[in-house]
């Protein structure tokens, strides 16, 4: 007998880079994971009709619309996925949650903490997800397992950088990200938010920080680069740097953790590998070694290709969506959710406050 699955009709608000990444995940997730739900790409919504119609046709969406307000309240829509510019996140998410929809949202969650908290409050009654997809990189998931097993021991240092270079091009097709009224911030919300989310997952809460924010381009409204020093609640210290002016770096989302027993390093530009150092190794063979995290026995890898056959960026969205759908079916909590993203938003606000005041700043709620 064929298994019984529930069909979920999806509406996506937005159709750019993330629209492609999310569409691919909706299409592919059932090919790699055994799921209790079938997803139907019902409506893609965007401001420019010709562009959204072309994108919807390319990715197999049933309809193309331009009025998100009417879409999110439709009775035939079960899931609302938000990948519109940041300034639209709050109003779309709150409207969708009030209509009883499952709500998925790109990062950063909101323009500020007030908006983010309002979104989280509205979404408490519905299943929700924030697309901090790097949590599902198998190498990062393995890093979390090793940390939880005590392989690093007491943590001393957490270092993270997220380096891109496209911000030096004022004619970028993503130029809306340079406008404060639409983006809210620059490298902070776009890149630092990812680094902070991973730090919270891997090393726990940050209690206070001090920061520097800089804009290289004259008259640009948002930050091009940000640097922060942090103190974690577990006693370790951290450094964070995010920039869209690191010429020569395409997408270097990097972190390293040093503890009493060892260290871990990861670079997204080599996302199938994790570098591990074990202090308990014999002195004559001590050294960081590269683990090819493609299986066997590694997180998520059994759902994709045989060991040694590497995966890519797109698989992180697929695994994120699969975990969410399985948690939804079991009525279990999924992370990262809107509440997790509020924690990131509080850190972003502390970074901005510290840079403005030139002082150490306590993190709200820490």
C-alpha atoms as one frame of an Amber mdcrd trajectory, in Angstrom:
protein
   0.000   0.000   0.000   1.313   3.440  -0.909   2.079   5.658   2.040  -0.313
   8.461   2.847   1.228  11.901   2.434  -0.189  15.337   2.994   0.138  17.793
   0.156   1.269  21.297   1.014   0.755  24.161  -1.417   3.633  26.638  -1.303
   3.589  30.353  -2.046   6.946  32.087  -2.441   7.216  35.841  -2.035  10.336
  36.947  -3.916  12.121  35.475  -6.920  15.807  36.459  -6.957  18.882  34.476
  -5.947  17.138  33.002  -2.909  14.070  32.306  -5.005  16.186  29.946  -7.091
  17.792  28.316  -4.063  14.456  27.767  -2.333  12.680  26.586  -5.493  15.360
  23.991  -6.028  14.966  22.777  -2.438  11.183  22.471  -2.774  11.622  20.440
  -5.958  14.498  18.241  -4.786  13.746  17.526  -1.131  11.434  14.593  -1.850
  14.029  13.049  -4.156  16.602  12.752  -1.364  14.529  12.391   1.819  11.597
  10.164   2.730   9.024  12.746   3.768   5.453  12.796   5.064   4.580  15.687
   2.757   4.463  16.455  -0.941   5.144  20.056  -1.856   3.325  21.753  -4.710
   4.850  24.927  -6.137   1.578  26.824  -6.276   2.375  30.558  -6.511   5.483
  32.665  -7.026   4.965  36.331  -6.222   7.084  39.357  -7.129   6.876  43.042
  -7.977   7.764  42.847 -11.688   5.230  40.739 -13.546   7.379  39.865 -16.551
  10.314  38.819 -14.358   8.273  36.762 -11.933   6.398  35.070 -14.779   9.681
  34.078 -16.410  11.084  32.755 -13.148   7.889  30.882 -12.294   7.876  29.232
 -15.695  11.538  28.233 -15.453  11.132  26.620 -12.022   7.721  25.020 -12.496
   5.532  27.248 -10.348   1.851  26.940 -11.226   1.076  30.660 -10.987   2.820
  34.023 -11.007   1.312  36.906  -9.045   2.328  40.424  -8.005   0.095  41.061
  -4.957   1.510  39.268  -1.916  -1.305  40.474   0.370  -3.891  38.485  -1.550
  -1.626  35.460  -1.902  -0.796  34.896   1.783  -4.464  34.773   2.810  -5.603
  32.351   0.124  -7.279  29.218   1.452  -5.385  27.020  -1.010  -1.994  28.103
   0.374  -0.419  26.135   3.243   3.152  27.453   3.266   4.409  31.003   2.762
   8.122  31.278   1.980   9.591  34.779   2.256  12.661  35.682   0.216  11.732
  39.273  -0.523  13.959  42.218   0.521  14.448  42.543   4.279  12.086  45.475
   4.829   9.143  43.334   3.707   9.817  40.361   5.983   7.843  41.551   9.009
   4.609  42.546   7.305   4.526  39.412   5.143   5.402  37.020   7.974   2.908
  38.517  10.425   0.117  38.488   7.832   0.896  34.885   6.917   1.050  33.765
  10.553  -2.241  35.485  11.335  -3.732  33.608   8.385  -2.550  30.339   9.954
   0.114  29.549   7.350   3.393  27.734   7.866   5.970  30.528   7.587   9.497
  30.222   6.215  11.701  33.327   6.095  15.113  34.321   4.820  17.720  35.927
   7.084  18.174  38.381   8.597  14.719  37.902  10.068  13.900  41.605  10.292
  15.172  45.177  10.152  15.513  45.425  13.942  14.762  43.648  17.217  11.303
  45.178  17.603  10.219  43.838  14.213  11.859  40.472  14.823  10.136  40.015
  18.177   6.775  40.952  16.681   7.318  38.335  13.978   8.289  35.694  16.535
   5.259  36.495  18.673   2.940  36.179  15.689   4.580  32.932  14.561   4.397
  31.163  17.928   1.079  29.640  16.845   2.376  28.281  13.528   5.352  26.175
  12.394   8.182  28.457  11.321  11.705  28.333   9.931  14.514  30.802   9.270
  16.868  29.893   6.432  20.146  29.784   8.326  21.005  26.946   5.970  24.679
  26.599   6.932  23.690  24.683  10.047  22.978  21.777   7.677  26.391  21.678
   6.017  27.457  18.114   6.939  30.909  19.307   8.064  29.359  21.920  10.370
  26.876  19.409  11.734  29.818  17.072  12.407  31.644  19.906  14.173  28.664
  20.297  16.482  28.686  16.556  17.219  32.404  16.622  18.037  31.953  19.605
  20.349  29.054  17.911  22.145  31.200  14.782  22.539  33.830  16.856  24.321
  36.480  16.537  21.598  37.399  20.226  21.890  37.008  20.392  25.661  36.715
  23.701  27.436  36.566  26.363  24.697  39.054  29.214  24.702  38.743  30.986
  21.349  36.039  31.260  18.692  37.070  33.029  15.479  34.787  33.683  12.532
  35.092  35.576   9.271  32.636  35.925   6.414  34.445  37.460   3.462  32.979
  38.411   0.090  34.102  40.942  -2.521  31.047  41.869  -4.584  30.309  44.978
  -2.503  33.027  46.838  -4.381  30.764  46.802  -7.469  28.208  49.631  -7.127
  26.312  48.279 -10.152  25.675  44.897  -8.558  22.330  43.307  -9.490  21.779
  43.009  -5.723  22.054  46.788  -5.309  18.948  46.859  -3.080  21.259  45.483
  -0.394  23.066  48.848  -0.415  19.888  50.762   0.457  19.211  51.031   4.192
  15.466  51.452   3.748  15.266  48.028   2.067  18.149  46.089   3.638  18.410
  47.628   7.110  22.154  46.981   7.169  24.949  45.803   4.909  27.520  43.157
   5.749  26.024  42.907   9.244  22.653  41.498   8.256  23.801  39.813   5.084
  26.919  38.007   6.345  27.528  38.526  10.055  24.081  37.129  10.844  25.186
  33.736   9.462  28.399  33.782  11.506  26.545  34.713  14.688  23.936  31.998
  14.188  26.650  29.362  13.821  28.477  30.705  16.882  25.315  30.486  18.983
  24.782  26.899  17.807  28.388  25.789  18.290  29.615  27.838  21.267  26.535
  29.179  23.037  25.313  32.655  24.017  27.365  35.839  23.720  27.137  38.071
  26.785  28.826  41.284  25.602  30.745  42.721  22.691  32.492  45.714  21.228
  32.563  46.504  17.542  33.677  48.637  14.609  31.537  49.332  11.549  32.945
  50.853   8.372  31.685  51.922   4.951  34.247  52.241   2.168  31.987  53.566
  -0.581  31.159  57.295  -0.371  27.452  58.017   0.227  26.597  54.346   0.679
  23.835  53.983   3.285  24.870  50.672   4.821  28.016  49.123   6.268  30.572
  47.500   3.979  32.510  45.852   6.818  32.111  45.039  10.498  34.479  43.700
  13.167  33.460  42.563  16.649  35.168  41.267  19.791  32.952  39.131  22.010
  32.763  37.437  25.375  30.791  34.202  25.454  28.784  33.067  28.446  30.950
  29.914  28.670  34.058  32.020  29.379  35.594  31.871  25.913  36.325  34.924
  23.788  35.588  35.509  20.142  36.371  37.616  17.109  34.066  38.202  14.149
  34.696  39.931  10.845  32.275  40.318   7.961  32.903  42.287   4.805  31.817
  42.548   1.201  35.162  44.216   0.327  37.532  41.262   0.792  38.898  41.353
  -2.746  39.862  37.834  -3.782  37.305  36.114  -1.536  34.076  34.925  -3.076
  32.170  33.340  -0.185  34.615  32.553   2.626  32.406  31.697   5.580  35.097
  30.500   7.985  35.291  29.639  11.657  37.748  27.994  14.016  37.339  26.883
  17.607  40.247  26.284  19.983  39.783  24.439  23.260  41.771  22.608  25.908
  41.615  19.302  24.018  41.786  20.340  20.401  40.542  22.575  17.625  38.185
  22.610  14.667  38.366  24.679  11.468  35.891  25.069   8.612  35.761  27.087
   5.390  32.588  27.145   3.291  34.646  27.506   0.129  35.711  23.910   0.831
  32.434  22.818   2.380  32.997  19.069   2.226  36.008  19.197   4.557  36.496
  19.781   8.271  39.931  20.237   9.834  40.296  18.612  13.253  43.218  18.718
  15.702  43.268  16.294  18.643  45.675  17.183  21.461  45.556  13.587  22.674
  47.335  12.311  19.582  50.904  11.193  20.118  53.305  14.120  19.865  55.068
  12.755  16.814  51.819  12.652  14.793  50.038  15.689  16.171  48.664  18.020
  13.528  45.434  19.149  11.996  43.940  16.574   9.691  41.326  17.050   6.989
  38.167  14.979   7.277  36.270  14.517   4.023  32.728  14.766   5.378  30.879
  12.792   2.733  30.200   9.631   4.738  29.993   6.967   5.821  28.367   7.896
   9.110  28.500  11.662   8.666  25.437  13.900   9.146  23.035  13.995   6.170
  25.437  12.285   3.781  23.463   9.033   3.517  20.675  10.996   1.813  22.868
  12.197  -1.044  25.737  10.446  -2.861  28.185   7.608  -2.039  31.174   8.486
   0.190  33.703  10.664  -1.577  31.115  12.155  -3.930  30.938  15.738  -2.780
  27.790  17.802  -2.312  27.215  21.524  -2.924  25.631  24.691  -1.624  22.152
  23.689  -2.777  22.095  20.595  -0.569  22.160  22.737   2.587  18.735  24.143
   1.705  17.423  20.674   0.859  18.549  19.247   4.220  17.168  22.257   6.094
  13.767  21.820   4.491  13.753  18.064   5.121  14.492  18.514   8.813  11.757
  21.111   9.079   9.124  18.956   7.378   9.962  15.960   9.554   9.771  18.066
  12.715   6.461  19.488  11.531   5.029  16.014  10.952   6.133  14.868  14.424
   5.028  18.104  16.112   8.607  18.611  17.311  10.502  21.867  17.698  12.625
  22.873  14.720  15.737  25.036  14.860  16.569  27.644  13.691  13.131  29.166
  14.152  11.980  32.756  14.574  12.979  32.784  18.250  16.521  31.733  17.305
  16.635  34.504  14.716  15.536  37.037  17.356  18.664  36.087  19.320  20.764
  36.843  16.237  18.913  40.126  15.741  19.716  41.131  19.335  23.392  40.535
  18.640  23.242  42.599  15.450  21.646  45.429  17.395  24.357  45.188  20.051
  27.018  45.358  17.321  25.455  48.513  15.900  25.012  50.102  19.340  28.602
  49.354  20.338  29.979  50.821  17.120  27.960  53.988  17.580  28.953  54.459
  21.218  32.496  53.106  21.006  31.998  50.976  24.121  31.467  47.409  25.251
  27.756  46.594  25.040  25.751  44.004  26.934  23.636  41.795  24.707  19.920
  42.261  25.252  18.542  39.379  27.293  21.961  37.907  28.139
